[in-house]
Amino acid sequence: MNLKQLAAEKAVEYVKDGMRIGLGTGSTAYWAIRKIGERVREGLEIQAVATSKASEKLAQEHGIPLIPFAKLDGLDLTIDGADELDSELHLIKGGGGALLREKIVAFHSKEMIVIADESKLVDKLGSFPLPVEIIPFANEWTLASLDEISANPMLRTEEDHIFVTDNGNYIADCRFGSIDNPAELHRKLLAMPGVVDNGLFIGLAARAIIGRKDGTVTVLER
Ligand code: DER
């Protein structure tokens, strides 16, 4: 079993009958969706929403019942990965380009459990470029605004074209270097016209489940 699978399957132990679940996005969340699908086939009764078109497709393939947002007023638990997490469970997410839907789903969940292999643990956020979702309109000016705050933004591309998120937006991968105050940077970015959201998840995750190289799993709590 790989470290991502180890963490993901431990997190799925927190899923109980009757829960409304947010399904994350990425290669770690993949294992959680697989395991939830297995338990659904064994009789687990849950309702779920997905944080990306890719996870929606995966959930359907695994027989997980997806419910329209209009029929739910929130979620009990979201299980999702991260690109980096620090000791206060501040996260950088968005490596897979799903940060906006992931943040909305996490925000409306009673609990968010982060799942990761131990390589994602950092003392300070910022080694991983911070994904910032921006609208296409005047993106050149938004990129210039990001550059003015030392973001060193790079518009994300996929093969030979600009990467477009599930929401029709672009992603600027920003290299701030070590981020001393993630909460302050998060606020500064949200105030910038043209920026939709960013990959800093502050105060959303209460628990992290980490797969360790020695085959153990540790649970970190804020
Ligand atoms: O795009 C995302 O936010 C993903 O959750 C990402 O941060 C983690 O992806 P991984 O599990 O494939 O490393």
Boltz pocket constraint, residues with backbone or C-beta under 6 A from the ligand:
constraints:
  - pocket:
      binder: B
      contacts: [[A, 24], [A, 25], [A, 26], [A, 27], [A, 28], [A, 29], [A, 80], [A, 81], [A, 82], [A, 83], [A, 92], [A, 93], [A, 94], [A, 95], [A, 96], [A, 97], [A, 98], [A, 99], [A, 102], [A, 115]]
      max_distance: 6.0
